[in-house]
Amino acid sequence: MRELLALHIQLLEKSVACGESLQELRANTSIIGEYSATLLLGGERAAAINQRGWDVLGADGLRYAVKTYTSQTRTMKFKASTLGLADKALIYRLSVIDGKIQLTQMGMPTVEGSRQSPMRRDSGSNYYFYPLPKIDFRYLPDDPGSASCLAL
């Protein structure tokens, strides 16, 4: 898992160095989030590709929906019809700061906590919009040992 994570990070770094935007590299950023969550939780990734509702089974037996985003969004979107299939969510923000890729843990809400956030209709489906903390990403700690920020 660590080797695969390192390969995806290298690919992301090369893509960004060649001018690709993080937003265009969604598949790669999602995989980096899922691999990081798997290692953090001491668990395993879902066996099915595009597992419905959750991505990682933690060592604690809980099912985690892993969300990795790259924009300056202030809310995370959870589909109401599949939210109940997970127990918790793990939300990461992937960014490039001074040429370094950083993965910041933005929250780990429970399903019930997410359901308390506002719901609205978007693209024909109902979604809960979970609020994210406001962080100035230009000044994140550069400490890879930080609990919430990983310099990859």
C-alpha positions as CSV (number, residue, x, y, z in Angstrom):
1,M,0.0,0.0,0.0
2,R,2.8,2.4,0.8
3,E,4.5,1.7,-2.5
4,L,1.3,2.3,-4.4
5,L,0.7,5.5,-2.5
6,A,4.3,6.7,-3.3
7,L,3.8,5.9,-7.0
8,H,0.5,7.9,-7.2
9,I,2.2,10.8,-5.4
10,Q,5.1,10.7,-7.9
11,L,2.6,10.7,-10.8
12,L,0.7,13.6,-9.3
13,E,3.9,15.6,-8.7
14,K,5.0,15.0,-12.3
15,S,1.6,16.0,-13.7
16,V,1.5,19.2,-11.6
17,A,5.1,20.0,-12.7
18,C,4.0,19.7,-16.3
19,G,1.2,22.2,-15.7
20,E,-1.8,20.0,-15.0
21,S,-4.2,21.4,-12.4
22,L,-5.1,19.4,-9.3
23,Q,-8.8,19.6,-10.3
24,E,-8.1,17.7,-13.5
25,L,-6.4,14.9,-11.6
26,R,-9.4,13.8,-9.6
27,A,-8.9,10.1,-10.0
28,N,-5.3,10.4,-8.8
29,T,-6.2,12.6,-5.8
30,S,-9.0,10.3,-4.8
31,I,-6.7,7.3,-4.8
32,I,-4.1,9.2,-2.7
33,G,-6.9,10.0,-0.2
34,E,-8.1,6.4,0.0
35,Y,-4.6,4.9,0.3
36,S,-3.7,7.5,3.0
37,A,-7.0,6.7,4.9
38,T,-6.3,3.0,4.7
39,L,-2.9,3.4,6.2
40,L,-4.1,5.9,8.9
41,L,-7.0,3.6,9.9
42,G,-5.0,0.4,9.7
43,G,-7.7,-1.1,7.5
44,E,-8.4,-2.1,3.9
45,R,-9.8,-0.6,0.8
46,A,-13.2,-1.7,-0.4
47,A,-12.8,-4.7,-2.7
48,A,-15.2,-3.4,-5.3
49,I,-14.3,-0.6,-7.7
50,N,-16.7,2.3,-6.9
51,Q,-17.9,0.6,-3.8
52,R,-21.3,2.1,-3.1
53,G,-21.3,4.5,-0.1
54,W,-17.9,3.8,1.5
55,D,-14.2,3.3,0.5
56,V,-12.3,2.0,3.4
57,L,-13.0,-0.6,6.2
58,G,-11.1,0.6,9.2
59,A,-9.4,-1.7,11.7
60,D,-12.1,-0.5,14.1
61,G,-14.7,-2.3,11.9
62,L,-16.3,1.0,10.7
63,R,-16.9,1.8,7.1
64,Y,-15.4,5.1,6.0
65,A,-16.4,7.3,3.0
66,V,-13.2,9.0,2.0
67,K,-13.5,12.4,0.3
68,T,-10.4,14.2,-1.1
69,Y,-10.8,17.6,-2.7
70,T,-8.5,20.1,-4.2
71,S,-10.5,23.3,-4.5
72,Q,-11.2,26.1,-2.0
73,T,-14.7,24.7,-1.3
74,R,-16.3,25.5,2.1
75,T,-18.6,22.4,2.1
76,M,-18.3,18.7,1.4
77,K,-21.1,17.1,-0.5
78,F,-22.5,13.7,0.6
79,K,-25.2,12.0,-1.5
80,A,-28.2,11.4,0.8
81,S,-29.1,8.1,-0.9
82,T,-25.8,6.4,0.0
83,L,-24.7,8.3,3.1
84,G,-26.3,5.6,5.3
85,L,-24.0,2.9,3.9
86,A,-21.0,4.4,5.7
87,D,-20.4,4.9,9.4
88,K,-18.0,7.8,9.2
89,A,-16.4,10.0,6.6
90,L,-12.7,11.0,6.4
91,I,-12.3,14.3,4.5
92,Y,-8.9,15.4,3.1
93,R,-7.8,18.4,1.2
94,L,-4.9,17.9,-1.2
95,S,-2.9,21.0,-2.1
96,V,0.5,22.0,-3.5
97,I,2.3,24.5,-1.3
98,D,5.7,25.8,-2.3
99,G,6.0,22.9,-4.7
100,K,5.2,20.3,-2.0
101,I,2.1,18.1,-2.0
102,Q,0.3,18.2,1.3
103,L,-2.7,16.2,2.4
104,T,-4.7,17.9,5.2
105,Q,-7.3,16.1,7.3
106,M,-10.3,18.4,7.3
107,G,-12.7,16.3,9.4
108,M,-14.0,12.9,10.3
109,P,-17.7,13.3,10.8
110,T,-20.0,10.5,11.7
111,V,-23.0,9.8,9.4
112,E,-25.3,11.3,12.0
113,G,-23.1,14.4,12.1
114,S,-23.2,14.8,8.4
115,R,-27.0,14.3,8.4
116,Q,-27.3,17.3,10.7
117,S,-25.8,19.6,8.0
118,P,-28.1,21.3,5.5
119,M,-29.6,19.2,2.7
120,R,-30.4,20.5,-0.7
121,R,-31.1,19.3,-4.1
122,D,-28.3,19.3,-6.6
123,S,-28.2,17.7,-10.1
124,G,-31.5,15.9,-9.4
125,S,-30.3,14.2,-6.2
126,N,-30.4,15.2,-2.5
127,Y,-27.1,16.0,-0.9
128,Y,-26.0,17.0,2.6
129,F,-23.5,19.8,2.6
130,Y,-21.1,19.4,5.5
131,P,-19.3,22.6,6.5
132,L,-15.5,22.5,6.4
133,P,-13.2,24.6,8.7
134,K,-11.8,27.8,7.3
135,I,-8.0,27.4,6.8
136,D,-5.5,29.6,5.0
137,F,-3.7,26.9,3.1
138,R,-0.8,29.2,2.3
139,Y,0.3,28.8,6.0
140,L,-0.2,25.2,6.8
141,P,2.4,23.6,9.1
142,D,5.2,21.9,7.2
143,D,5.5,19.3,9.9
144,P,4.9,15.8,8.4
145,G,4.3,14.5,11.9
146,S,1.4,16.8,12.4
147,A,-1.8,14.9,13.1
148,S,-3.8,16.9,10.5
149,C,-1.2,17.7,7.8
150,L,0.9,15.2,5.9
151,A,3.7,16.6,3.6
152,L,3.7,13.9,0.9
